Amino acid sequence: VGPGGSLNAFFFLLIGVISQRLAIH
């Protein structure tokens, strides 16, 4: 797993946080 995998996981986590914030709004 190289930097691409890390970036993919990071974006996935970021999207999850944004989804939660949008759901709370």
Protein Blocks (a to p, Z undefined) as FASTA:
>chain_A
ZZklmmmmmmmmmmmmmmmmmmmZZ
